[in-house]
């Protein structure tokens, strides 16, 4: 009987009437039945009031919630603020959501958005509290911080269902128990993640990357920094899965990913993925090289994935780039008349394991074009590059890697050294130029050079 009474108390909640009323924590605290208590925030100049939230509250469809600025909200055990109506969490000075009710640590606290309209968040700070999204509308989360999420849901910022195109911009995620940003396997949530920093998340050290999302159309991750903890040998940087074969258009650009189990991993078929201008450093903290440790890994046994990689630097991985399955993988194609033209411009350094260097491992039957790149060899010759590429010449059952010609290196600024077999030159519009030197800007091996 005591257990039954206790369970009933945990489930008790307050639900608004749905009659068009606009609520805030201040107005909710004045209503009978919410059990919200209010106190003065004495120890910090950032916040003026502390609201204690001992039980779950639902803002019903038809009502609206406007978040108070400059307050602390402390959630009780398994307490949820659920928004079924409209909501606005855009703040100027910022507020903090904490799970330390009455000064003690609690678990399972969250804000759950089930609105049918767009919901914006700005300058909200989440400490152990999670943000879960089941909205039909778009969600924008900007200038927000997520610290030490307790792992009671799959991610600190978790998309449970697919909604409209959403944005996560200029947010910081640190020391969360599971993924920083995640989405359900059956939720192809289109989104843009931009200018975010992620540091040592997935601290439970399960097989969960810091960004753990399902492929979607359209999915963009740009200008983010993702730093791992070498002691957490099960945690990757970016993991994108597509187990249900959703239509997908993915771009990852301008990201710096370091010190993870692996850098970028794609599992399952994806219609299209482009990885460009990323820096991947020391993503090698896998205890068994046969289980991972790649800078970039593409695994698609259904042979549907088309991938293009341009201008990336991959250094210090157990494997530079690994290709398993896939339909078409293009790290550089210098055929000027081809619609597959790609200047390459990828560079590799110190990728390997077991005393062997592996810049590119083609563990598939497809032909991989990888022209115009700089390889981890003392001289960019066919013979030396062959030693850092694993493909058909190493195992006849595998596909070939077309890696020649490699990138050219200028001898000084404004002067180019042309050797036999030099790379073709292109204008900035992609038109092939004659081999004779010309003044101005041109593209050679995926890099822009100035000829005076």
ABEGO torsion letter per residue (X at the ends): XAAAAAAAAAABBBBBAGAGBBBBAAAAAABBGAGBBBBBBAABAABABBBBBABBBBBBBGBBBBBBBGBBBBBBBGBBBBBABBBBABBAAEBBBBABBGGBBBBGBBBBBABABBBBBBGBBBBGBBBBBABABBBBBBGBBBBGBAGABABABBBABBBBBBBBBGBBBBGBABBABBBBAABBBBBBBBGBBBBGBGAAGBBBBABBBBBBOBBBBBGBBBBBBAABAABBBBBBBBAAGBBBBBBBBGBBBBGBABABBBBEBBABBBBBGBBBBGBABBABAAAEGBABBBBBAAGABBBBBBGBBBBGBABABBBBEEABBBAEBABAABAABBAEGBBBBGBEBGGBBBABBBBBABBBBBBGBBBBBABBBAAAAAAABBBAAABAABBBBBAOBBBBBBABBGBBBBBBGBBBBBBAAGBBBBABBBBEBBBBGGBBBBBX
